[in-house]
Amino acid sequence: MKLTKQELLGLRDMISKTSMKTIEKYKQLNEVNLNGEVLILGDSMVEYLNPEMYLPGFNIINRGVAGATTESLLNSFEDITKNINPSKIFISIGSNDLVLLESKPEEAVKGLEKVLLKIKSKFPNAQVFYLSTTPVIKEGHKLYKKIYVAGRTN
């Protein structure tokens, strides 16, 4: 079930406020040179990942921003990645484009291509891995939340 215009505007506003705080936090953390072996970029699936718990022993810098779209990631790219020099980059982005930007799948892919070009431009020697778009729960499932799925389908 798609969000109404009012729900979409409210969601965009809430995400704008919370993502600004997250990006400000990253700007402060990036004041020193960070030579993490692995950089992970993306949306809420990345931001809420706890690398220390699930990937102990790896030197991971998490720069996920809940609600991020390919557009917002490009706009905040320098703030998020300043002074980071990874050898590997994992990225999970694009799903929110379908809801927040009301993009067609082809448009979301074009946004992803722009992000990948930006990454390769800034980090030419890093290996880049795209993580598959996160599947969503079907409407009617007991765990379905309209605000999170917002009309997306697999």
N, C-alpha and C positions, 0 to 999 in steps of 0.2 A: 504494500500500500504506500503510495507516494505521499510525501509531506504536502500539506497545504502551503500556499504562499506565505501565510503568517507563520506557520511552524518553521519553514525554511529560513525566513528572515530572522526569527528568534535563534535558530541554531547557528546561523552564520555570525550573528552578534556575539553569542556566547563563545564560540570558537575563536573569534577575533580577540576577545579579551583574554582568554586563557592562553592562547598561543603567544601573544605578546609577552606574557610573563615568562613562559618557557624560553622564548628566544632571548630575553634579557638575561635569564639565568645562564644560558649557554655563552652569551657574550662575555659575561664575567668569568666563567670557567675557562674560556679560550684566551684569557689575557696572558697565559703562559704557553710556551710551546708544548704541544701534546704529541708525543710520538707513539700513540697507540697503534698496535699492529693492525687492528680491525676497527673500522668506522661503520656504524650502522645508521642509516638515514631513513626517514619515512614518517608515517602517520602514527595513530594511537597504538597500532599493533607493535610498533617499535618503541615508542615512548614508554609504554607500560611493561615492556619486557625488562626483566631483572637479570642482566648478564651475569652478575656475581653468583646468583642462585642457580641459573640454568646452564651457564657456560663457565664454571669456575676454572681458573688457571689460564684463561685467555685475557690478553690485554685489549679490552674492548671499550671504545668510546661511543656511547649511545647519544644520538642526536635526533631522536624522534620527536615529533610535535603532533599531538592529538589534533585531528581535524585538518592536517596538512593536505594540500592539493599540489599538483605539479607546479601550478602557478605560484602558490605561496612559498613553496620550497625554493623555487628560482629567485623569488623576491628577497628571501632571507638567507640565501645560500652563503654569502660571505660572512654574515654574522654567526651562522651555525658552524661553519667549517674553518674559520680563521685560526691560524697557528696549529692546525692539525696536519700531520703527515703520515697517513696510513699506507700500509702495503696492500690491504684488502678493504673493499667497500661492499657492503650488502645494503640493498635498497628495497623498500616496500612502499610504493606510492602509486596513486592513480585511481584507487577505488572511490575516494572522496570526490574526485572530479565529476563522477557520474551523478552525485547528489548535489554537492555544494555549488558546482559550476554549471550544473545541468548539461554536462557534456554528453555527446554520443560516444560510444565505445571507441570509434575511430579518432575522435578528438582527444580522448584521454590517452590514447597511444601516441599521438603527436606530442602531447605534453610530456609524456614519459621520454620520448626521443630527445626532446630539448634538455631534459634533466640529465640524461645520460651523456649528451654532448658536453654539457657544463662540467660534469664530473670528470670526463676524460680530458677536458681542457685544463682543469685545475690540478688534476692528479694523473698525469699521463702515464706514470709507471705503476699505478695501482691496478690490481685485478678487481674487476667490478662484477658483482653478482646481483641479478634481479630476482627477488623472491616473489613467487607467484601471488597473484591477487588473492586475498583472503576470502574463502567461501562464506556465504551468509546462510542463516537459518531461514527456512521457508515460513511465509506467513501462515499462521495457524499453529505453529509449533509452540509448546508451552513456554519456551525461553525467548520467543520472538519479541523484540522491542522495536516498535515503529521508528523511533527517533534514531536508532543506530542503523537499521537496515534501510529504511527510507526508500523503499521501492526497488532496491538493487536485487538482482537475481543472479543466479550462477550461470 
